[in-house]
Amino acid sequence: MGTLDGKVVLITGTAGGMGRVAALVFAREGAKVVGSDIQAEANAETVELVRRDGGEMTGVAPFDLSDPEQARQVVEVAAGAYGGLDVVYNNAAYLRFGPMPDFSVEDWRVTMAGELDIPFFVSKFAWPHLVGRGGGVIINVASMAGMIAGAVPPMVGHSVANAGVIAMTRQFALEGAPQGIRAVAISPGPVLTPASERDLGDDQAARDRITAKTLLKRFAHPEEIVELAAFLASDRAAYITGANYAVDGGATAW
Ligand SMILES: NC(=O)c1ccc[n+]([C@@H]2O[C@H](COP(=O)([O-])OP(=O)(O)OC[C@H]3O[C@@H](n4cnc5c(N)ncnc54)[C@H](O)[C@@H]3O)[C@@H](O)[C@H]2O)c1
């Protein structure tokens, strides 16, 4: 028995990083996973990994979820794949970093589209499907940068957008409660994904700068974020809505 047996879960950004791990963990917990990404090949690899692991997953790629029409199509395909939708896990994002005042108008707009438009569009189009099942769960991946300022690297767009994701979650929770929809945010600290591992290489000084604000002085493993998401998506978390969970090694505790 898995904690997500029988649930249909749309996970965005399943081509790699935390989204790929989420697909594996959710499928292991019994969910039927629909995973979408802008990268088709890597997304297909995730589908293969999940199936080889004995899980159930359908891939929907390539789709650019910052385009509302494509986001709508992904949701329709997802809801059709297993006859409905119970959980939306808004994980996909793209962003730019940069200091003030050099962070350009384009950098700003790209970051807002990548971090705010995607979860809004996907949730907006998924909402009626959740209501059609008598309710459901929306999990939004935000960031500790939505709660405290971040110096490494400078991140005005990222921090503002993620404060927005946390606010969006509260609002979804308020408006969704009468319809049986729960909405929860997870705010990770620095997470070591294959991409960040590759980018950082053996630059220990850079790694130390990034993890300095955590109390545990290390990066999170993707599983340490995703396991919480799986719990929040399950009926065991039935009384949790409107909350934002920091999974940041203590970074926001001081
Ligand atoms: N890695 C970290 O340290 C960290 C920290 C805090 C929050 N987060 C958040 O966690 C989430 C996952 O992070 P990650 O490190 O695994 O990221 P990642 O970049 O490895 O994965 C994001 C996925 O989203 C996909 N994607 C990007 N733009 C898309 C679009 N327009 N349409 C469809 N798919 C698109 C990418 O192709 C990619 O597969 C993101 O929301 C990120 O902001 C990450």
The ligand as an ORCA input file, in Angstrom:
! r2SCAN-3c Opt
* xyz 0 1
  N      17.737     23.546     -6.861
  C      17.587     24.396     -5.851
  O      18.532     24.698     -5.119
  C      16.245     25.025     -5.576
  C      16.086     25.773     -4.412
  C      14.856     26.334     -4.130
  C      13.797     26.126     -4.998
  N      13.986     25.407     -6.140
  C      12.825     25.208     -7.015
  O      12.558     23.823     -7.154
  C      12.013     23.547     -8.441
  C      12.823     22.475     -9.146
  O      14.172     22.857     -9.130
  P      15.336     22.038     -9.837
  O      16.610     22.487     -9.223
  O      15.004     20.608     -9.866
  O      15.264     22.707    -11.284
  P      15.697     22.167    -12.717
  O      16.052     23.373    -13.498
  O      16.670     21.033    -12.603
  O      14.315     21.576    -13.237
  C      13.263     22.383    -13.661
  C      12.558     21.660    -14.770
  O      11.541     22.512    -15.294
  C      11.600     22.459    -16.684
  N      11.115     23.699    -17.275
  C      11.724     24.898    -17.226
  N      11.008     25.785    -17.906
  C       9.932     25.146    -18.406
  C       8.831     25.546    -19.208
  N       8.712     26.796    -19.660
  N       7.898     24.626    -19.537
  C       8.036     23.338    -19.128
  N       9.052     22.915    -18.350
  C       9.991     23.797    -17.997
  C      13.069     22.263    -17.025
  O      13.240     21.747    -18.343
  C      13.503     21.320    -15.936
  O      13.365     19.960    -16.311
  C      11.991     24.880     -9.167
  O      10.717     25.444     -9.003
  C      13.032     25.683     -8.433
  O      12.836     27.078     -8.539
  C      15.174     24.838     -6.448
*
